Amino acid sequence: MKLSNKNPSIKPKFNQKRPILISLKLFTLLMFSFLTLNLWGDSLELNENKVKVHLNKPTHKKPIIVVLGENQYTELTDFIVPYGILKRSYLAEVYAIADKRGKIDFFPALSMENNTSLEDFDILYPEGSDIVIVPAIHNAKNGNIIHWIQKQYKLGATIVGVCDGVWTLGYAGLLKNKHATGHWYSKEKLSSTFSDSIWIKNKRYVQDQRIITTAGVTASIPISLALVEALGGRKKADEIALMLGITEWNSQHNSDEFYFDWRQYLTAAKNLIFFWDYETLEIPIYDGIDEISLALVADVYSRTYKSKTITIRYGNHPIQTKSGIKFLSEVKEEENIKNHTILEIPEKKKAFNQFEHSLNDVEKRYGLNTKLFVKTQLEFPNH
């Protein structure tokens, strides 16, 4: 994953009344400053390609990491990618939890079985976790989740808001006077809702003390590798990156290349209107399937407005992914509908290669404009 290389300095907020009498030179300077302001400041100049994890719990033999979801709609890639990458690093004890036990429905596709609630985790670790990863959730104002995150932060955890998970951090009061970033589509609303935060563009991830935030959806990959590097060093991160098919994971990014123009809106409208061409794509799941590949593939096809992905299970035994996720099968083999298309996820194909293959297949099936529409939603660079 190659990211763009921009690194300008922050522009300060500007709120100055113009004097009644002012020289032409000063007036020109003030107007230039005003016209070049952006609601989101340019990139933050810190140790920008590394993150630091604050480990302050001597009773933990390994760091305790929580990937937190909401039962009713959690962003699929935001949740599964960090869980899978960190779990496979073997550097930490990683827990997938939700506000309640039971099914977690993901957006835009799939669901999983969840056996650990917020309350369950608190009983296991009353001293709290070391890292909490917060994906985008349906109800960013979920009171139980907000209260729990606030408590974890007070207990010393580093909180990571992935994509629109930043909204939940904002409502929890954790972004006040902090540098932060988020999904490109949310930037104006984030700036107006949390005006006491310093919003940064052109970054895949931004850290301010014990708060880390990321850009949209696919930023879950580089931030997860950056966390692996923080916990286990560059060599370990290189090892995991090679397994995924990733060559780099620095924070550089060009936020300005992401926007919806009339072509994007027209593509979405056409794909929705021609509903008779809508496809259901079945992904067979099996023991040991790569949950990162599964999440990325399902996310790509389910954002086209031309198709949705569901899972199919062969046999009656429970299925666990490579990192122990129990995805729920929406179709059993004997219920397979003949006009559904099967999408295979090969066991040995690297996750990132599978992701790129899916994007190219979307172009073949539905056209270049639909592929670009999907990439824009996922905030995936066009280079």
C-alpha positions as CSV (number, residue, x, y, z in Angstrom):
1,M,0.0,0.0,0.0
2,K,1.8,3.1,-1.2
3,L,0.7,6.4,0.2
4,S,1.3,9.9,-1.0
5,N,4.1,12.0,0.5
6,K,2.8,15.3,1.8
7,N,4.1,16.9,4.9
8,P,3.1,20.6,5.3
9,S,2.8,22.3,8.7
10,I,-0.4,23.0,10.6
11,K,-2.2,26.2,9.9
12,P,-3.5,27.8,13.1
13,K,-7.2,28.6,13.6
14,F,-7.9,32.2,12.6
15,N,-10.6,34.4,14.1
16,Q,-9.7,38.0,13.7
17,K,-11.9,41.1,13.3
18,R,-10.9,43.5,10.5
19,P,-10.2,47.0,11.7
20,I,-12.2,49.9,10.2
21,L,-9.1,51.6,8.9
22,I,-6.5,49.4,7.5
23,S,-3.6,49.7,5.1
24,L,-4.0,48.1,1.7
25,K,-0.9,46.0,2.3
26,L,-2.3,44.6,5.6
27,F,-5.7,44.1,4.1
28,T,-4.2,42.1,1.3
29,L,-2.3,40.0,3.8
30,L,-5.3,39.3,5.9
31,M,-7.5,38.4,2.9
32,F,-4.9,36.0,1.6
33,S,-4.7,34.3,5.0
34,F,-8.4,34.1,5.2
35,L,-8.9,32.6,1.8
36,T,-6.2,30.0,2.3
37,L,-7.7,28.7,5.5
38,N,-9.1,25.2,5.6
39,L,-11.4,23.7,8.2
40,W,-8.9,20.9,8.4
41,G,-5.3,21.8,9.0
42,D,-2.5,20.4,7.0
43,S,-0.4,17.5,8.1
44,L,0.9,17.3,11.7
45,E,4.7,17.3,12.0
46,L,5.5,14.7,14.7
47,N,7.1,11.3,14.5
48,E,4.5,10.8,11.9
49,N,5.2,7.2,10.7
50,K,5.3,5.6,14.1
51,V,2.9,5.4,17.0
52,K,3.6,4.9,20.6
53,V,1.6,2.6,22.9
54,H,1.6,3.5,26.6
55,L,1.9,0.2,28.5
56,N,1.4,0.9,32.2
57,K,0.0,-2.3,33.7
58,P,2.8,-4.4,35.2
59,T,0.4,-7.3,35.9
60,H,-0.1,-7.9,32.1
61,K,2.3,-10.5,30.8
62,K,1.3,-9.3,27.3
63,P,-0.5,-6.2,26.4
64,I,-4.3,-6.5,26.5
65,I,-6.0,-5.2,23.3
66,V,-9.7,-4.9,22.8
67,V,-11.4,-4.5,19.4
68,L,-14.8,-3.0,20.4
69,G,-18.0,-3.3,18.3
70,E,-21.7,-2.6,18.6
71,N,-24.1,-5.4,18.2
72,Q,-26.2,-3.4,15.7
73,Y,-24.0,-2.5,12.8
74,T,-20.2,-2.1,13.2
75,E,-18.0,-1.3,10.1
76,L,-16.7,-4.7,9.0
77,T,-13.2,-3.8,7.9
78,D,-12.6,-1.4,10.8
79,F,-13.3,-4.3,13.2
80,I,-11.9,-7.4,11.5
81,V,-8.6,-6.0,10.0
82,P,-7.1,-4.8,13.3
83,Y,-8.3,-7.9,15.1
84,G,-6.8,-10.3,12.5
85,I,-3.5,-8.4,12.2
86,L,-2.9,-8.0,15.9
87,K,-4.1,-11.5,16.8
88,R,-1.6,-13.0,14.3
89,S,1.3,-11.0,15.6
90,Y,1.1,-13.0,18.9
91,L,2.3,-9.9,20.7
92,A,-0.8,-9.3,22.7
93,E,-3.9,-10.9,24.1
94,V,-6.6,-9.6,21.7
95,Y,-10.3,-9.6,22.5
96,A,-13.2,-9.1,20.2
97,I,-16.1,-7.7,22.3
98,A,-19.4,-5.8,22.0
99,D,-21.7,-4.0,24.3
100,K,-23.7,-7.2,24.7
101,R,-23.1,-10.9,24.0
102,G,-24.7,-12.2,20.9
103,K,-24.5,-11.5,17.2
104,I,-22.6,-8.5,15.8
105,D,-24.1,-7.4,12.5
106,F,-21.5,-5.8,10.3
107,F,-21.9,-3.0,7.8
108,P,-22.0,-3.4,4.8
109,A,-22.1,-7.2,5.1
110,L,-21.7,-10.3,7.2
111,S,-22.1,-11.0,10.9
112,M,-20.3,-12.9,13.7
113,E,-20.9,-14.6,17.0
114,N,-19.8,-12.6,20.0
115,N,-19.3,-14.2,23.4
116,T,-17.8,-11.3,25.4
117,S,-19.6,-8.2,26.6
118,L,-18.2,-5.0,28.1
119,E,-19.3,-6.4,31.5
120,D,-17.5,-9.7,30.9
121,F,-14.3,-8.0,30.0
122,D,-14.5,-5.8,33.1
123,I,-14.7,-8.9,35.3
124,L,-11.7,-10.4,33.6
125,Y,-9.6,-7.2,33.7
126,P,-10.8,-4.7,36.3
127,E,-7.5,-2.8,35.9
128,G,-8.5,-2.2,32.2
129,S,-6.9,-2.8,28.8
130,D,-3.8,-1.4,27.2
131,I,-5.3,-0.6,23.8
132,V,-8.9,-0.1,22.8
133,I,-9.7,-0.1,19.1
134,V,-13.0,1.6,18.2
135,P,-14.4,1.1,14.7
136,A,-17.2,3.0,13.1
137,I,-20.5,2.0,14.8
138,H,-24.1,2.6,13.9
139,N,-24.9,4.6,17.0
140,A,-21.9,6.7,17.7
141,K,-23.6,8.1,20.8
142,N,-24.2,4.6,22.4
143,G,-24.1,5.5,26.1
144,N,-22.8,2.2,27.3
145,I,-19.9,2.2,24.9
146,I,-19.0,5.8,25.5
147,H,-19.0,5.3,29.3
148,W,-16.8,2.2,28.9
149,I,-14.3,3.9,26.6
150,Q,-14.1,6.9,29.0
151,K,-13.3,4.4,31.9
152,Q,-10.7,2.6,29.9
153,Y,-9.0,5.9,29.0
154,K,-8.9,6.9,32.7
155,L,-7.3,3.6,33.5
156,G,-4.5,4.4,31.1
157,A,-5.4,2.7,27.8
158,T,-4.5,4.1,24.4
159,I,-7.7,4.6,22.4
160,V,-7.6,4.1,18.7
161,G,-10.6,5.5,16.6
162,V,-10.6,3.8,13.2
163,C,-12.4,5.7,10.4
164,D,-15.7,7.0,11.7
165,G,-15.0,5.5,15.1
166,V,-13.6,9.0,15.7
167,W,-17.2,10.1,16.2
168,T,-17.5,7.9,19.3
169,L,-14.3,9.3,20.6
170,G,-15.5,12.8,20.1
171,Y,-18.8,12.2,21.9
172,A,-16.8,10.6,24.7
173,G,-15.0,13.9,25.1
174,L,-11.6,12.4,24.3
175,L,-10.8,14.7,21.3
176,K,-10.9,18.0,23.1
177,N,-7.8,20.1,22.2
178,K,-6.4,17.0,20.4
179,H,-5.1,16.6,16.9
180,A,-7.2,14.1,15.0
181,T,-8.3,12.9,11.6
182,G,-11.2,10.9,10.2
183,H,-12.9,9.7,7.0
184,W,-12.8,12.3,4.2
185,Y,-16.6,12.3,3.8
186,S,-17.1,13.3,7.5
187,K,-14.6,16.1,7.7
188,E,-16.9,19.1,7.5
189,K,-19.3,17.6,10.1
190,L,-16.5,16.6,12.3
191,S,-15.0,20.1,12.2
192,S,-18.3,21.7,13.1
193,T,-19.4,19.2,15.7
194,F,-16.0,19.0,17.5
195,S,-14.7,22.5,16.9
196,D,-12.4,22.3,19.9
197,S,-10.3,19.6,18.1
198,I,-7.5,20.3,15.7
199,W,-8.4,18.4,12.5
200,I,-5.6,17.1,10.3
201,K,-5.7,16.1,6.7
202,N,-3.2,14.2,4.5
203,K,-2.6,11.5,7.2
204,R,-3.7,7.9,7.4
205,Y,-3.3,8.1,11.1
206,V,-2.6,10.7,13.7
207,Q,-1.5,10.3,17.3
208,D,-1.9,12.9,20.1
209,Q,-0.7,11.4,23.4
210,R,-3.0,8.4,24.1
211,I,-5.4,9.1,21.4
212,I,-4.9,7.8,17.8
213,T,-7.4,8.4,15.0
214,T,-7.3,7.3,11.3
215,A,-8.6,8.2,7.9
216,G,-11.3,6.1,6.2
217,V,-11.8,2.4,6.1
218,T,-8.6,1.0,4.5
219,A,-6.5,3.0,7.0
220,S,-7.3,0.1,9.3
221,I,-4.4,-1.7,7.5
222,P,-1.5,0.8,8.1
223,I,-2.6,1.6,11.6
224,S,-2.7,-2.0,12.6
225,L,0.8,-2.6,11.2
226,A,2.0,0.6,13.0
227,L,0.6,-0.9,16.2
228,V,2.5,-4.1,15.6
229,E,5.7,-2.2,15.0
230,A,5.1,-0.2,18.3
231,L,4.6,-3.5,20.2
232,G,7.1,-5.8,18.5
233,G,9.5,-3.7,16.4
234,R,10.1,-3.2,12.7
235,K,11.1,-6.8,12.0
236,K,7.9,-8.1,13.4
237,A,5.8,-5.6,11.4
238,D,7.7,-6.5,8.2
239,E,6.9,-10.1,8.8
240,I,3.1,-9.4,9.2
241,A,3.2,-7.0,6.2
242,L,4.8,-9.7,4.0
243,M,2.1,-12.1,5.0
244,L,-0.6,-9.6,4.0
245,G,1.1,-8.5,0.8
246,I,1.8,-5.0,2.0
247,T,5.0,-3.1,1.2
248,E,4.7,0.0,3.4
249,W,2.3,1.4,6.1
250,N,3.5,4.9,6.8
251,S,1.0,7.7,7.6
252,Q,1.4,9.7,4.3
253,H,-1.8,10.3,2.5
254,N,-3.5,12.7,0.1
255,S,-6.9,13.4,1.5
256,D,-7.7,15.9,-1.3
257,E,-8.0,13.1,-4.0
258,F,-11.2,11.8,-2.3
259,Y,-14.5,13.4,-3.1
260,F,-17.8,12.6,-4.8
261,D,-18.4,14.5,-8.0
262,W,-21.4,14.2,-10.4
263,R,-19.9,11.0,-11.9
264,Q,-19.9,9.3,-8.6
265,Y,-23.4,10.3,-7.7
266,L,-24.6,9.3,-11.2
267,T,-22.9,5.9,-10.8
268,A,-24.6,5.3,-7.4
269,A,-28.0,6.4,-8.8
270,K,-27.7,4.2,-11.9
271,N,-26.6,1.1,-9.9
272,L,-29.5,1.6,-7.5
273,I,-32.1,2.2,-10.2
274,F,-31.2,-0.9,-12.3
275,F,-32.1,-3.2,-9.4
276,W,-32.9,-6.1,-11.7
277,D,-29.2,-6.5,-12.3
278,Y,-28.5,-6.8,-8.6
279,E,-26.3,-9.8,-7.7
280,T,-26.0,-11.9,-4.6
281,L,-22.5,-13.2,-4.2
282,E,-21.9,-16.2,-1.9
283,I,-18.6,-16.6,-0.2
284,P,-18.0,-20.2,1.1
285,I,-16.4,-20.1,4.6
286,Y,-14.3,-22.9,5.9
287,D,-12.2,-23.6,9.0
288,G,-9.0,-21.5,8.9
289,I,-10.3,-19.0,6.3
290,D,-8.4,-15.7,6.4
291,E,-10.8,-13.3,8.1
292,I,-8.9,-10.3,6.8
293,S,-9.3,-11.4,3.2
294,L,-13.0,-12.2,3.8
295,A,-13.7,-8.8,5.3
296,L,-11.9,-6.9,2.5
297,V,-13.6,-8.9,-0.2
298,A,-17.1,-8.6,1.3
299,D,-16.6,-4.9,1.9
300,V,-15.6,-4.2,-1.7
301,Y,-18.5,-6.0,-3.4
302,S,-21.1,-4.8,-0.9
303,R,-20.3,-1.1,-1.7
304,T,-21.0,-1.3,-5.4
305,Y,-24.8,-0.8,-5.1
306,K,-24.9,-3.6,-7.6
307,S,-24.3,-6.6,-5.4
308,K,-24.1,-7.9,-1.8
309,T,-22.1,-10.7,-0.3
310,I,-23.3,-13.4,2.0
311,T,-21.6,-16.4,3.5
312,I,-22.3,-20.1,2.8
313,R,-21.1,-22.9,5.0
314,Y,-20.4,-26.5,3.9
315,G,-21.4,-29.0,6.5
316,N,-23.0,-28.5,9.9
317,H,-19.9,-28.0,12.1
318,P,-19.0,-24.6,13.4
319,I,-16.5,-22.5,11.4
320,Q,-13.7,-20.6,12.9
321,T,-11.4,-18.2,10.9
322,K,-7.6,-18.2,11.1
323,S,-7.7,-15.9,14.1
324,G,-10.7,-17.5,15.8
325,I,-13.6,-15.3,14.6
326,K,-16.9,-17.2,14.3
327,F,-18.7,-15.8,11.2
328,L,-22.3,-16.8,11.0
329,S,-23.3,-18.5,7.8
330,E,-26.3,-16.9,6.1
331,V,-26.8,-19.9,3.7
332,K,-26.1,-23.6,4.1
333,E,-24.8,-25.6,1.2
334,E,-28.1,-27.4,0.6
335,E,-29.9,-24.0,0.5
336,N,-27.6,-22.6,-2.2
337,I,-29.6,-20.6,-4.7
338,K,-28.6,-21.5,-8.2
339,N,-28.5,-18.0,-9.6
340,H,-26.1,-16.8,-6.9
341,T,-22.5,-16.3,-7.9
342,I,-19.8,-18.0,-5.8
343,L,-16.8,-16.0,-4.7
344,E,-13.9,-18.2,-3.6
345,I,-11.3,-16.9,-1.2
346,P,-8.2,-19.1,-1.8
347,E,-6.4,-20.3,1.3
348,K,-2.9,-19.2,0.2
349,K,-3.7,-15.9,-1.5
350,K,-2.5,-12.9,0.4
351,A,-5.2,-10.6,1.8
352,F,-4.1,-7.4,0.1
353,N,-3.7,-9.2,-3.3
354,Q,-7.2,-10.6,-2.8
355,F,-8.4,-7.0,-2.1
356,E,-6.9,-5.6,-5.3
357,H,-8.2,-8.6,-7.3
358,S,-11.7,-7.8,-6.0
359,L,-11.5,-4.2,-7.0
360,N,-10.4,-5.2,-10.5
361,D,-13.2,-7.8,-10.7
362,V,-15.7,-5.1,-9.8
363,E,-14.4,-3.1,-12.7
364,K,-14.9,-6.1,-15.0
365,R,-18.4,-6.8,-13.7
366,Y,-19.8,-3.3,-13.2
367,G,-17.4,-0.8,-14.9
368,L,-14.6,1.5,-14.0
369,N,-16.9,4.2,-12.5
370,T,-18.3,1.6,-10.0
371,K,-14.7,0.6,-9.0
372,L,-13.8,4.3,-8.4
373,F,-17.0,4.7,-6.4
374,V,-16.0,1.8,-4.2
375,K,-12.4,3.0,-3.8
376,T,-13.6,6.5,-2.8
377,Q,-15.9,5.1,-0.1
378,L,-13.0,3.0,1.2
379,E,-10.6,6.0,0.9
380,F,-8.1,3.8,-0.9
381,P,-5.5,5.7,-3.0
382,N,-5.7,5.6,-6.7
383,H,-2.0,5.0,-7.1
